[in-house]
Amino acid sequence: MRKAKLGMASALDTLCGQAFGARQYYLLGIYKQRAMFLLTLVSLPLAVVWFYTGEILLLFGQDADIAAEAGTYARWMIPLLFAYGLLQCHVRFLQTQNIVVPVMASAGATAACHLVVCWVLVYPLGMGSKGAALSNAVSYWVNVAILAVYVRVSSACKETWTGFSTEAFHDALSFFRLAIPSALMVCLEMWSFELIVLLSGLLPNPQLETSVLSISLNTATIVWMIPFGLGSAISTRVSNELGAGRPQAARLAVRVVVLLAVSEGLAVGLILVCVRYIWGHAYSNVEEVVTYVAKMMLVIAVSNFFDGIQCVLSGVARGCGWQKIGACINLGAYYIVGIPSAYLFAFVMRVGGTGLWLGIICGLMVQVLLLMIITVCTNWDNEATKAKSRVFSSSSPASQT
């Protein structure tokens, strides 16, 4: 659910970034308000699903005790659902203006607050797992509050935030045209990684396979944060440059970030290979798990290399407004190539959990290849023209004079 909200908010990478580059500053505030309103509406049906999570799990044949515990946890997480969408709107609003230090400081302060709140709710107040769920919601709302106050009092946002406007309630369709494909881009990729963990439960010795695949997914997520940051940066840079009518600067930025992604992938891959024999001890003392994790680290190093490149190319896609193309690429790469390949390696060729991850690498390679072809063949002058058209079609006549 949160991945869908993250993806929908990514539409602001295109809209706010290009508007900022075109110096239509007031539009950033309009776009942010529109996204906040629509994401809040989307949260309502999602909240209903979370409320009945326990009952839904029972319908799918899950254990009654596990379903009850998961359902209770999900209900206490519902406040987080509304905060998460608002948080992502504020983050995108600031990042597309190249305001990143306050976002980082707010996240750091929130993390420190979370440790205290979580401990108080879980132990002194004795809420257990309910307290853990509620602490996440509290922390997200604290982060939203910090950024909201910053937007309203900072001089850096005085041109982009001019107060609430009824214009934010207009033209919701244009937002959804980008938001829905953006959500699909994120969800289709993330779900494929989670699907291989579920498939690992069907392998021989499922406890070992599931444990190792879960550790591998967690490790891949940790190292993925670096190219994810590069992807956010290039999304902002490309959208700003296209909005400003500087297509050659956008193309140069793409070349630089791809070089950075390749360098990062090689460096992190080397680190993963060097620590492969000790990394498993951070999760388990079972020697069989540690040995298996060491083997998987070699595969994760390869997948991280390709994942880093696709991450920055996906950022380029968001900056240009190619979300529909990106969603189609992710669908084909992961669900026509990746997942079938994973099944083939793991169950037909009997490679096991390693085969599942090799299948995902096949999907990543196809995704990188297709995104690279589209990026190389792009007419950046046309993209700048499209960006200008997108921005000024949203502007009021008074603002264009």
C-alpha positions in Angstrom: 0.0 0.0 0.0 2.8 2.4 0.9 4.6 1.6 -2.3 1.5 2.7 -4.3 1.4 6.0 -2.4 5.2 6.5 -3.0 4.7 5.8 -6.7 1.7 8.2 -7.0 3.6 11.0 -5.2 6.4 10.5 -7.7 4.2 12.3 -10.3 5.3 15.5 -8.5 8.9 14.7 -9.7 7.7 15.6 -13.2 5.1 18.3 -12.4 6.9 20.3 -9.7 10.3 19.8 -11.3 9.4 21.1 -14.7 7.3 23.9 -13.2 10.3 25.0 -11.1 12.6 24.9 -14.1 10.1 27.0 -16.1 9.9 29.5 -13.2 6.2 29.0 -12.7 6.9 28.8 -9.0 3.3 29.2 -7.7 2.4 26.0 -9.6 4.5 23.9 -7.2 2.2 24.8 -4.4 -0.9 24.0 -6.5 0.5 20.7 -7.5 1.4 19.8 -3.9 -2.0 20.7 -2.6 -3.7 18.7 -5.4 -1.5 15.7 -4.7 -2.2 15.9 -0.9 -5.9 16.0 -1.5 -6.0 13.2 -4.0 -3.7 10.9 -2.0 -5.8 11.5 1.1 -8.8 10.4 -0.9 -7.0 7.3 -2.1 -6.0 6.5 1.4 -9.7 6.0 2.5 -10.3 2.8 0.6 -6.9 1.5 1.5 -7.6 2.2 5.1 -10.7 0.0 4.8 -8.6 -2.8 3.4 -6.1 -2.5 6.3 -9.0 -2.5 8.8 -10.2 -5.8 7.5 -6.7 -7.3 6.9 -7.3 -10.1 9.4 -10.5 -11.2 7.8 -8.9 -11.0 4.3 -6.0 -13.2 5.4 -8.5 -15.8 6.8 -10.3 -15.9 3.4 -6.9 -16.8 1.8 -6.5 -19.7 4.2 -3.9 -18.2 6.6 -3.5 -19.4 10.1 -6.2 -17.9 12.4 -3.7 -16.7 15.1 -1.3 -15.2 12.5 -4.2 -13.5 10.7 -5.6 -12.0 13.9 -2.2 -10.6 14.9 -1.5 -9.2 11.4 -5.0 -7.7 11.3 -4.5 -6.0 14.7 -1.1 -4.6 13.6 -2.6 -3.3 10.3 -5.4 -1.5 12.1 -3.0 0.3 14.4 -1.0 1.3 11.3 -3.9 3.1 9.6 -2.9 6.6 10.8 0.5 6.0 9.1 -1.3 5.5 5.8 -2.6 9.1 5.7 0.7 10.5 7.0 2.8 8.7 4.4 1.1 10.3 1.4 1.3 13.8 2.9 5.0 13.2 3.7 5.9 12.2 0.2 4.1 15.3 -1.2 6.2 17.5 1.0 9.4 15.7 0.2 8.8 15.9 -3.5 7.8 19.5 -3.3 11.1 20.4 -1.6 13.4 18.1 -3.5 12.3 19.5 -6.9 13.4 22.9 -5.7 16.8 21.4 -4.7 16.0 21.9 -1.0 17.3 18.6 0.4 19.2 19.5 3.7 15.9 20.3 5.6 14.4 17.0 4.3 17.5 15.1 5.5 17.5 16.9 8.9 13.8 16.2 9.4 14.3 12.5 8.6 17.1 12.4 11.1 15.1 14.1 13.9 12.2 11.8 13.2 14.4 8.7 13.4 15.7 9.8 16.8 12.1 10.5 17.9 11.0 7.1 16.7 13.4 5.2 18.9 12.0 6.9 22.0 8.3 6.7 21.0 8.6 3.1 20.0 10.3 2.1 23.3 7.7 4.0 25.4 4.7 2.5 23.6 6.1 -1.0 23.5 7.6 -1.4 27.0 6.5 1.2 29.6 2.9 1.4 28.2 2.9 -2.3 27.5 1.3 -2.1 24.1 3.6 -4.6 22.4 3.1 -5.0 18.7 0.3 -2.4 18.8 2.7 0.1 20.2 5.3 -0.7 17.5 2.7 -0.1 14.8 1.4 3.1 16.4 5.0 4.4 16.9 5.5 4.3 13.1 2.4 6.4 12.6 3.5 8.9 15.2 6.9 9.3 13.7 5.5 9.8 10.2 3.1 12.5 11.5 6.0 14.2 13.3 8.0 14.3 10.0 5.0 15.7 8.2 4.6 18.4 10.8 8.3 19.4 10.7 8.3 19.8 6.9 4.9 21.5 6.8 6.2 24.1 9.3 9.4 24.5 7.3 7.4 25.1 4.1 5.3 27.8 5.7 8.0 29.7 7.5 11.1 29.3 5.3 12.0 32.1 2.9 13.2 29.5 0.4 9.6 28.5 -0.2 8.0 32.0 -0.3 7.5 31.9 -4.0 6.4 28.3 -4.3 4.1 28.2 -1.4 1.5 31.1 -1.5 -1.2 29.5 0.7 -4.1 27.2 0.0 -6.0 27.7 -3.3 -9.2 26.3 -4.8 -7.2 25.8 -8.0 -5.8 22.6 -6.4 -9.2 20.9 -6.7 -9.2 21.3 -10.5 -7.8 19.1 -13.2 -7.3 16.0 -11.1 -7.2 13.9 -14.2 -3.9 15.3 -15.3 -2.4 14.3 -12.0 -3.8 10.8 -12.2 -2.4 10.4 -15.8 1.1 10.6 -14.3 0.3 9.3 -10.7 -1.2 5.9 -11.7 1.7 4.9 -14.1 4.1 6.2 -11.5 2.6 3.9 -8.9 2.7 1.0 -11.4 6.4 1.7 -12.1 7.2 1.3 -8.4 4.8 -1.5 -7.5 5.6 -3.8 -10.4 9.3 -3.7 -9.6 8.9 -4.0 -5.8 6.3 -6.7 -5.9 8.5 -8.9 -8.1 11.3 -9.0 -5.5 8.7 -9.8 -2.8 7.2 -12.5 -5.0 10.4 -14.4 -5.1 10.4 -14.6 -1.3 7.0 -16.1 -1.4 8.1 -18.5 -4.1 11.0 -19.6 -1.9 8.4 -21.1 0.5 7.6 -23.6 -2.2 11.2 -24.9 -2.6 12.6 -27.9 -0.8 13.8 -26.9 2.7 11.5 -23.8 2.7 12.6 -22.5 6.1 16.2 -22.2 4.9 15.3 -20.7 1.5 12.8 -18.2 2.9 15.2 -17.1 5.6 18.1 -16.6 3.1 15.9 -14.9 0.5 14.5 -12.5 3.2 18.0 -11.6 4.3 19.0 -11.1 0.6 16.0 -8.9 0.0 16.8 -6.8 3.1 20.5 -6.5 2.0 19.5 -5.5 -1.5 17.1 -2.9 -0.1 19.9 -1.4 2.1 22.4 -1.0 -0.8 19.6 0.1 -3.1 19.2 3.3 -1.1 22.3 4.8 -2.7 21.2 4.6 -6.3 17.7 5.5 -5.2 19.1 8.8 -4.0 20.9 9.3 -7.4 17.6 8.5 -9.1 15.8 11.2 -7.1 18.6 13.7 -7.9 18.6 13.1 -11.7 14.8 13.2 -11.7 15.0 16.7 -10.2 17.8 17.8 -12.5 16.3 16.6 -15.7 12.8 18.0 -14.9 14.4 21.4 -13.9 16.5 21.6 -17.0 13.7 20.6 -19.4 11.3 23.0 -17.8 13.9 25.8 -18.1 14.3 24.9 -21.8 17.9 23.6 -21.5 17.7 20.1 -23.2 21.5 19.8 -23.6 22.1 20.3 -19.9 19.5 17.6 -19.2 21.3 15.2 -21.6 24.7 16.0 -20.0 23.2 15.3 -16.5 22.0 11.9 -17.7 25.4 10.9 -18.9 27.0 12.0 -15.6 24.5 10.1 -13.4 24.8 6.9 -15.4 28.6 7.1 -14.9 28.1 7.6 -11.2 25.6 4.7 -11.1 28.1 2.3 -12.8 30.9 3.5 -10.4 28.7 3.0 -7.4 27.6 -0.4 -8.5 31.1 -1.6 -8.9 32.2 -0.2 -5.6 29.3 -1.5 -3.6 29.6 -4.9 -5.4 33.2 -5.1 -4.3 32.2 -4.4 -0.7 29.5 -7.0 -0.8 31.9 -9.6 -2.1 34.5 -8.7 0.6 32.0 -9.0 3.5 30.1 -12.1 2.2 31.5 -14.5 4.8 30.6 -12.3 7.8 27.4 -10.6 6.6 25.2 -13.5 7.5 26.2 -13.4 11.1 24.4 -10.1 11.4 21.1 -12.0 10.9 21.7 -15.6 12.1 24.1 -17.9 14.1 23.1 -20.9 12.0 26.1 -21.9 10.0 24.0 -23.2 7.1 22.3 -19.9 6.8 25.6 -17.9 7.0 27.1 -20.1 4.3 24.1 -19.7 2.0 24.0 -16.0 2.5 27.7 -15.8 1.5 26.8 -17.5 -1.7 23.9 -15.2 -2.3 26.0 -12.1 -1.8 27.8 -12.7 -5.1 24.4 -12.7 -6.8 23.2 -9.6 -4.9 26.4 -7.8 -6.0 25.5 -8.4 -9.7 21.8 -7.5 -9.2 22.8 -4.3 -7.4 24.9 -3.2 -10.3 22.0 -3.5 -12.8 19.5 -2.2 -10.2 21.6 1.0 -9.7 21.6 1.7 -13.4 17.8 1.1 -13.8 17.3 3.3 -10.7 18.8 6.4 -12.3 17.3 5.7 -15.7 13.9 5.4 -14.0 14.6 8.8 -12.4 15.3 10.1 -15.9 11.9 8.7 -16.9 10.1 10.5 -14.1 11.9 13.7 -14.8 10.7 13.5 -18.5 7.2 12.3 -17.7 7.7 8.9 -19.3 5.8 7.1 -16.5 3.5 5.1 -18.9 6.5 3.9 -20.8 8.2 3.0 -17.6 5.2 1.0 -16.3 5.0 -1.0 -19.6 8.8 -1.7 -19.4 8.6 -2.9 -15.8 5.6 -5.1 -16.6 7.4 -6.8 -19.5 10.8 -7.0 -17.8 9.7 -8.5 -14.5 6.5 -10.4 -15.3 7.2 -11.6 -18.9 11.0 -12.2 -18.4 12.0 -12.0 -14.7 9.4 -14.1 -12.8 9.1 -16.8 -15.5 13.0 -17.0 -15.6 13.1 -17.3 -11.8 10.6 -20.1 -11.9 12.6 -21.8 -14.7 15.9 -21.6 -12.8 14.5 -22.5 -9.4 11.9 -25.2 -10.1 12.8 -26.6 -13.5 16.6 -26.4 -13.4 16.5 -26.9 -9.6 18.9 -24.2 -8.8 16.9 -23.2 -5.7 16.7 -19.8 -4.1 19.8 -18.6 -6.1 17.8 -19.4 -9.2 15.0 -17.2 -8.1 17.3 -14.2 -7.7 19.0 -15.0 -11.1 15.6 -14.7 -12.7 15.2 -11.3 -11.2 18.6 -10.3 -12.6 17.3 -11.4 -16.0 14.4 -9.0 -15.5 16.7 -6.2 -14.4 18.9 -6.6 -17.5 15.9 -6.4 -19.8 14.7 -3.3 -17.9 18.1 -1.6 -18.1 18.4 -2.4 -21.8 15.0 -1.0 -22.7 15.4 2.1 -20.6 18.8 2.7 -22.0 17.6 2.4 -25.6 14.8 4.9 -25.0 17.2 7.3 -23.2 19.8 7.1 -26.0 17.2 7.6 -28.7 15.5 10.6 -27.0 15.2 13.9 -28.8 15.9 16.2 -25.9 14.7 19.3 -27.8 11.3 17.7 -28.2 11.3 16.8 -24.5 12.0 20.4 -23.5 9.1 21.5 -25.7 6.8 18.9 -24.1 7.8 20.1 -20.7 7.0 23.7 -21.5 3.7 22.7 -22.9 2.9 20.7 -19.8 3.8 23.5 -17.5 2.0 26.3 -19.3 -1.1 24.3 -20.0 -1.5 24.3 -16.2 -0.8 28.0 -15.7 -3.4 30.6 -15.4 -3.4 33.3 -18.1 -2.3 35.9 -15.6 0.8 34.0 -14.6 2.0 33.6 -18.2 2.0 37.3 -18.9 
